[in-house]
C-alpha cells in the first residue's frame, strides 16, 4: 500500500513527462494541464492505496483514458457549438504552436558552449515536432517505451493491446522518425 508520501513523490516524478505526453496528444497547453491534473486526481482518488510498484502502469492507463475522454468531450462540444452557433468558427489550426515555449530542459549542465546548447535545443525541437506528427497509437507506444521506459509487456497493458501490437507501433514510429530526421539532416 502506497503511503501519501510515496504517492506524492510518484506524481511529482511523472508530472513533467505526463504533461509532454498529453501535450503531444491534445496540442493545447491548457488542455494538457487539465488532462494531467484529472489523471493524477483519478489515480489518487481511486488507486492511491495500491502498492507503489503498480502506480506507473495504472497512471499510464488512466492518462491515456483521460486523453481519450478529452477528445470525446471536444467532439460533442464541437457538434453542439456548430449546430447552435450563429457565428462561424474559424480554422482551429490557425493557432501557432511553438514547442520551444513549452520545453523545459531535464538537466542544465554548465558544460558546453552556447552554440552547442542552441544546436541541441534546435535538434530536440525538431525531434519533438516529428514525434508530434506520428499517428496517435504509434506516438503513444513510442513515448511509453522510450520515454517512460516501460517494457513491452507494461506498455501493452497500459495501451490495452497485445505485445505484438506494441512492437509494431514502436517499429513503425522509429522508422518514421528516422526517415523524417534523416531528411532534415539529423542522424542519431
C-alpha positions as CSV (number, residue, x, y, z in Angstrom):
1,X,0.0,0.0,0.0
2,X,1.4,3.4,-1.1
3,X,1.8,6.0,1.6
4,X,0.8,9.6,0.9
5,X,4.5,10.5,0.6
6,X,5.1,7.7,-1.9
7,X,2.1,8.7,-4.0
8,X,3.1,12.4,-3.9
9,X,6.7,11.5,-4.9
10,X,5.4,9.3,-7.7
11,X,3.2,12.1,-9.1
12,X,5.9,14.7,-8.8
13,X,8.3,12.3,-10.7
14,X,5.9,11.8,-13.6
15,X,4.2,15.2,-13.9
16,X,6.6,16.7,-16.5
17,X,6.7,13.6,-18.8
18,X,2.9,13.2,-18.4
19,X,2.4,16.8,-19.4
20,X,4.5,16.4,-22.5
21,X,2.7,13.2,-23.4
22,X,-0.7,14.9,-23.0
23,X,0.6,18.0,-24.9
24,X,1.6,15.8,-27.9
25,X,-1.9,14.3,-27.9
26,X,-4.2,17.3,-27.3
27,X,-1.9,20.1,-28.7
28,X,-3.2,22.7,-26.3
29,X,-1.2,23.6,-23.3
30,X,-4.1,24.4,-21.0
31,X,-6.0,21.3,-22.0
32,X,-2.9,19.2,-21.5
33,X,-2.5,20.6,-18.0
34,X,-6.2,19.8,-17.3
35,X,-5.8,16.2,-18.6
36,X,-2.7,15.6,-16.5
37,X,-4.4,17.0,-13.4
38,X,-7.5,14.9,-14.0
39,X,-5.4,11.8,-14.4
40,X,-3.5,12.5,-11.2
41,X,-6.7,13.1,-9.3
42,X,-8.2,9.9,-10.6
43,X,-5.1,7.9,-9.6
44,X,-5.0,9.4,-6.1
45,X,-8.8,9.0,-5.5
46,X,-9.2,5.5,-6.8
47,X,-5.9,3.8,-6.7
48,X,-3.9,5.7,-4.0
49,X,-4.0,2.6,-1.8
50,X,-2.3,0.4,-4.3
51,X,1.4,-0.7,-3.9
52,X,3.9,1.8,-5.3
53,X,5.1,-0.7,-8.0
54,X,1.6,-0.7,-9.6
55,X,1.3,3.1,-9.8
56,X,3.3,3.6,-13.1
57,X,1.1,1.3,-15.2
58,X,-2.1,2.5,-13.5
59,X,-1.2,6.1,-14.2
60,X,-0.4,5.4,-17.8
61,X,-3.7,3.7,-18.4
62,X,-5.6,6.5,-16.6
63,X,-3.7,9.2,-18.5
64,X,-4.5,7.5,-21.9
65,X,-8.2,7.1,-20.9
66,X,-8.3,10.7,-19.8
67,X,-6.9,11.9,-23.1
68,X,-9.5,9.8,-25.0
69,X,-12.2,11.3,-22.7
70,X,-10.9,14.8,-23.6
71,X,-11.3,14.0,-27.3
72,X,-14.8,12.6,-26.8
73,X,-15.9,15.8,-24.9
74,X,-14.4,18.0,-27.6
75,X,-16.2,16.1,-30.3
76,X,-19.5,16.5,-28.5
77,X,-18.8,20.2,-27.7
78,X,-17.9,21.0,-31.3
79,X,-21.1,19.4,-32.6
80,X,-23.3,21.4,-30.3
81,X,-21.3,24.6,-30.9
82,X,-21.5,24.2,-34.7
83,X,-25.2,23.4,-34.6
84,X,-26.3,26.3,-32.4
85,X,-23.7,29.0,-33.0
86,X,-24.7,31.9,-35.2
87,X,-21.1,32.7,-35.6
88,X,-18.9,30.8,-38.0
89,X,-16.0,29.2,-36.3
90,X,-12.5,30.0,-37.7
91,X,-10.0,27.4,-38.6
92,X,-8.9,25.6,-35.3
93,X,-5.5,25.2,-36.8
94,X,-4.9,28.9,-37.0
95,X,-3.3,29.0,-33.6
96,X,0.5,28.8,-33.9
97,X,2.0,26.1,-31.7
98,X,5.6,26.8,-30.6
99,X,7.2,23.7,-29.0
100,X,10.1,25.8,-27.7
101,X,7.7,27.8,-25.5
102,X,6.9,24.6,-23.6
103,X,10.4,23.0,-23.5
104,X,11.9,22.7,-20.1
105,X,15.4,21.1,-20.1
106,X,15.6,17.9,-17.9
107,X,19.1,18.9,-16.7
108,X,21.1,22.0,-17.3
109,X,24.7,21.3,-17.3
110,X,27.3,24.1,-17.4
111,X,29.5,22.1,-19.8
112,X,29.4,23.0,-23.5
113,X,29.4,26.3,-25.3
114,X,26.3,28.4,-26.0
115,X,26.4,27.3,-29.7
116,X,26.3,23.6,-28.6
117,X,23.4,24.3,-26.3
118,X,21.5,26.1,-29.1
119,X,22.2,23.3,-31.5
120,X,21.0,20.7,-29.0
121,X,17.8,22.7,-28.3
122,X,17.1,23.1,-32.1
123,X,17.7,19.4,-32.6
124,X,15.4,18.5,-29.7
125,X,12.8,20.8,-31.1
126,X,12.9,19.1,-34.5
127,X,12.7,15.6,-32.8
128,X,9.7,16.7,-30.7
129,X,8.0,18.2,-33.8
130,X,8.4,14.8,-35.6
131,X,7.2,12.8,-32.6
132,X,4.1,15.1,-32.5
133,X,3.4,14.2,-36.2
134,X,3.3,10.5,-35.5
135,X,-0.1,8.8,-35.6
136,X,-1.7,8.6,-32.1
137,X,-1.1,4.9,-31.3
138,X,2.5,5.0,-32.6
139,X,3.2,8.1,-30.6
140,X,1.7,6.5,-27.5
141,X,3.7,3.3,-27.8
142,X,6.9,5.2,-28.7
143,X,6.6,7.5,-25.7
144,X,5.8,4.8,-23.2
145,X,8.6,2.5,-24.4
146,X,11.4,5.0,-25.0
147,X,10.5,8.0,-22.9
148,X,8.6,6.4,-19.9
149,X,11.0,3.4,-20.2
150,X,8.2,0.8,-19.8
151,X,8.9,-2.7,-21.1
152,X,6.8,-4.2,-23.9
153,X,4.5,-6.1,-21.5
154,X,3.8,-3.0,-19.4
155,X,3.2,-0.9,-22.5
156,X,0.8,-3.5,-23.8
157,X,-1.1,-3.5,-20.6
158,X,-1.2,0.3,-20.5
159,X,-2.3,0.6,-24.1
160,X,-4.8,-2.3,-23.8
161,X,-3.3,-4.2,-26.8
162,X,-1.1,-7.2,-27.5
163,X,2.7,-7.1,-27.1
164,X,3.0,-7.7,-30.9
165,X,1.0,-4.5,-31.5
166,X,3.3,-2.6,-29.2
167,X,6.3,-3.9,-31.2
168,X,4.6,-3.0,-34.5
169,X,3.7,0.5,-33.3
170,X,7.2,1.1,-31.9
171,X,8.9,-0.2,-35.1
172,X,6.8,2.0,-37.3
173,X,7.3,5.0,-35.1
174,X,11.1,4.6,-35.0
175,X,11.3,4.1,-38.8
176,X,9.1,7.1,-39.5
177,X,11.2,9.3,-37.1
178,X,14.5,8.1,-38.5
179,X,13.3,8.8,-42.1
180,X,11.9,12.2,-41.2
181,X,15.0,13.3,-39.3
182,X,17.4,11.9,-41.9
183,X,15.5,14.1,-44.5
184,X,16.3,17.1,-42.2
185,X,20.0,16.1,-42.0
186,X,19.9,14.7,-38.5
187,X,21.5,11.3,-37.9
188,X,21.1,9.8,-34.4
